[in-house]
Amino acid sequence: MKRLFGRLRGAAAKKGFRCYFTTDIHGSERCFRKFLAAARVYECDALILGGDVAGKAIVPMTDLGSGRTSMVYDGALRTLSGDELEAAIANLRAAGMYPRYCTDEERQRLTDDVDYRERLFAEVIVEQLQGWCALAAERLDPDLPCIITPGNDDPLEIDDKLRQDPRVQFPERELLEVGPITLASLGNTNPTPWNTAREFSEEELGTQIDQLLGPAPGDARLVLNFHCPPYASGLDTATKLDGDLRPVMEGGRPVDVPVGSTAVRAAIERYRPVVGLHGHIHESAGTWRSGGTVCLNPGSEYGSGVLKGALVQFDEEGNYQSHLLTTG
């Protein structure tokens, strides 16, 4: 088990330990900068960025010369320049897109060559995350823990890069002592319709969870940083999709179903963590309690540059005291 002791500053030391959790920012530059700012705004002792940190797509751009650029923006192919171009690029990055200048050959290859597209996509994601880590080193107190973990949408290529970074912590599938709590992180999920990189059967997830939590000391104040929420908790409600990924409708309304993990729910009932920190289902922000465990999903509105988060307060022993779902 790794140990990482967060600072307990001044008055905060008397009140206990406060962490800020957010998730599903999907490459949004604006949301990540707000995440770093949360350390000061909320006077917290640790920052935790849960899964799905990677953006959604590359946006090819063509240099037309004379300062003009051609790109698809606001649903149409447009030619932009000057301040309008700078604003478009900033807006795309804020929404988790990766604008990139390409030759005509590269643009066509992105369309035709799946392996090339996935390889380039992973490269731009890693490049962005390296910049984020450098920004964290620049803006955060060096003693403040900054923890980043993956989700099912994140390519496996990010793991080694984040694990080797000197400023952030990447405790995926590990136990990490952060102040008075023991953080257990797992970005894997049960199967989804999109067949993403980190999906496993419920049986496999259950085995991974037992391997992760089994070594925890009996008196540990466990906090589960599990990307997937527990099944039928209200934190996992999503629209049911048919085989063509279209919403299933009944009576003119979409049908909602629970899509969380039964293995995660069973682990909560067995290991009784003090808190569960979850994401994955953007539209299911809220709180769910099981026995003495408080589970949270702050939700996500990354596409609008809005950062949804959860501020969680623990006492000096790592027991849960209170939480606040935040929007900023």
N, C-alpha and C positions, 0 to 999 in steps of 0.2 A: 504494500500500500504506500502510495506517495503521500508526502506531507507538505502542505503549503499553508502557512499561517497568515491570514489576512490581518491587517492592522486594525486596532481598536483605538480610535483617536479621541482624545479629550472626553467630551460628554458622551460620545458614542460608546466608549468603553464601559460606562456605567449602565448604559441601556442594553448592551448586548451586542449582537452582530446583525448587520443589515446587508442583504444582497439584492442586486437588481438582475432580473432575468428577462431576456427577450428571445425571440425565435422567428424563423421563417422570414428573414429580411431579403432573401433571394437577390443578392447582389446590389441592393439599393445603397448607393454612396451616401445619400442623405440620411438614411436610417442608421448606417454604421456610425456616422459622425455624431448623431444624436445618442447612440449607445455609449460612446466614449464620454459624451457630456453628462450622461446620467450619473457618473461617479461624483461629479461636483454638485449637480442639481439636487440629488437625493442624499448626498453625504453618506454614500454607502461604502461598505468594507470589501465588497467583491463584485465583479461584473461577470455574468454568465450569458454567453450567446449560444443558444441551442441550435438545433439543426436547420438544414436548408439555408445555408449561407450563400450558395452559388446563385448566380443570375440565371435568366431563362433563355437568352438567345443572343447570337451575334447579329448586329445590324450592319451589313456591308455598305460602304460608302465609296463613291468614285470621285477622284480629284479631276475636275474639268479644266483646271488651270485658272489663272487670274483670280484666285481666291474663292472660286465657286466649287461647290460640292453637290453631287447628286446622291440622294438617299430616299428610302421610304420613310416618311414621317407623317404622323397623324393620318395614317391610312392611305396615303397617296405618294407617288413618286414626285419628289420636289427638288428644285435646285435652290440651294441656300448659300449665303455668304455673309461675312461680317458678323455683326452681333446676333443676327437671326440664326446663323449656323452655330455659334457658340452656345446660344440658349437651347437649341435643339439637342446638341450633344449633352449638355448638362441635364436636360430633362430626361433623356434616354438613360443616362447613368443613374439618375435618381430613381428611376423606375426599374432598375435591375437589368438593363440591357447593356450590351457591349458594342458600341459603335466602333467600326474598324475599317480603315482604308484598304481596299482590295483592287487588284488588277482585274480586268475582264476575265482572265483565265482563272484567277482565284475565286471570283464570284461564281463562275460556272462550276468549278470543282466543289464548292460548298454545297451546291444544289445536287450534283450527281454522285459525289463520293462520300458515302456515309462514314467510313472510317476516318477519312481526312477531316470531315466536319466535326466528329466527336473528338479527335485528337487536338484540333485547333481550339475547340470549345474548352477543353480541359486546360490548355495552355493559358488562355486569357483569364480563366477563373483563378488559376494559381497566381498569375501575375497580379491580379487585383488583390488577392488575399495577402500577398507579400507586401503590397503597398499599405494595406490595412494594418498589418502587424507593425510596420515602420511608423505609421501614424499613432498607433497605441503607445509605442515606445516614446514618441515625442510628446504626447499629450497627457499621459497618465503618470501619477505618482509611481515611481519604480517599485514601491512596496505593495501596491494594490493589485490583488490577483485579477487577471483578465483571462477568462476561460472560454475557449471556443471549441465546440463539438459539432459533428456532422449530422445530417439527416438523410433520408432515403434519396433525395434529389441530388445530393452532392457526389461528384465523381470521386472514386477512390484515390485519384492522383493527388488530392489535397492533403491526405493523411500525413505522409512523410514530411511534406513542407511545413505543415503546422507543428508537427511533433518536434521538428528540429529548430523552430524559431526560438530565440533566446528570451523574447518578451512575453509571449502568450503561452498558456498551458493548453494541451490537447489530450485530455485524459480519457479518450474513447475506450470503452470496455475496461475501464480501470476504476479503482477506488482512490479518491483523493481527499485528504483531510484539508479543509479550508476553514480556518478558525475553529469553532467548536463543532462543525458539522462534518459528516463524511459524505462526500458527493460521489454518486455512482452514475456513470454516463453511458448511454447506449443510443446510438443514432439509427439502428436498424428498426424496420417496421414489419408488420404482417403484409401479405401481398396486396397490391393496389392494381387498378386497371392499367397503369402506365408502365409496369414492369421496370422499375427503376433499380439503381445499382445496389441498394442495401435492403432488399426484401427477402424475408424468410418465412417458412411455414410457422404456425403457432408452436408446434412441437420444437422446432429448432430455436425459436426465440426463447421458449421456456428454458431450454438447456443453456443458452447463452446467459440468461438472467441468473440462473442458479450458479453458474461458474463465476459470475461477477459478484454476486451478493453473498455466496456461501462463505468466503473468507472474512467477511466483516465481523469485527468483535461484537459480542452480544450486547454490549452497552453503547454501541455506536448510535449516534443520532443521524440516521440515514436520510439523505435527500436524493430522490431519484430524478436525475436529469435524463429522462427517457423521451425521445422525440415523439414516439407514438403514445397517444393517450389510452387509458383503460377502456375496455369495451363497455358500451351502454352506460357511460358515465355522464352523458350530456356534453362532454368535452370532445366528442368524436362524431357528432351528428353531421352528415353530409347528404347531398342529393344522390339518390340512387341512379345509376347509369345502366343503359342497356349494352348489348354487345358492340354497338357502334359508338359507344361513349356519349350517347345522347341522354338527356334527363328523362327519367320515367315519369309520366304524368298520370294522375288520377283525378277526375273531376276538375280538370283544367289547372291543377296545381302539381308542382313537383313533389315526388315522394321522398321523404327524408328517412334515412336508415343509420344505425350505428355502424361505424367502420373501424373502431379502435381494436386493440389487441386483447384477446382473452388471456394470453400469457402475462401481459402487463397487469391486468386486473388481478389474476391469481397471485402474482408476486406481491402486489400491494397487500392483499389479504393475508399472505403468509409471513412476509418480512416486516410489515407494519412500519414503514418509514414515517418520519414526522411530516415530510412534505414530498409531493410529486410535482415536478416541473415538466410540462408537456407542450406540444405544439402540433404541427402536421396538418390539422384541420383548421384552416384560417378563420372560418365563419363560426366556430364553436367556442368563442371566448367565454370563460366563466370559471366557476369553482365547484368542486365535487368533494364530498367528505365520505370517507369509509373508515368507521371506527375512529381512531385518533389521528388518521392521516388526512391532510388537506392537499388536494390536487388542484393544480391551476393550469389553465391554458389562456394566455393573454390574447390570443388571436393574432391576426396579421392584416395590415392594410398597406403593405410595403409599396404597392404600385402607385399609391398617392403620396408617398414619402412620409406617411404617418407611422410613428413608432409606437407599437403597443407593447406594454411590458408589465411585469409584476414585481413590486417591491415587497420583500419578505423580511420580517423582523424575527430574530431568534434571541433567546436569552443567553446568558453566559455559558450555559451548559449545552446549548444547541437545541433546546426545546422551542417549538413553534410558538410565537406570540400573536402575530397579526400579519395581514398582508393588505396590499392596495394594488388594484389593477390600474395601470396608468395609460394615458394617451398623450403623445406629445410630438 
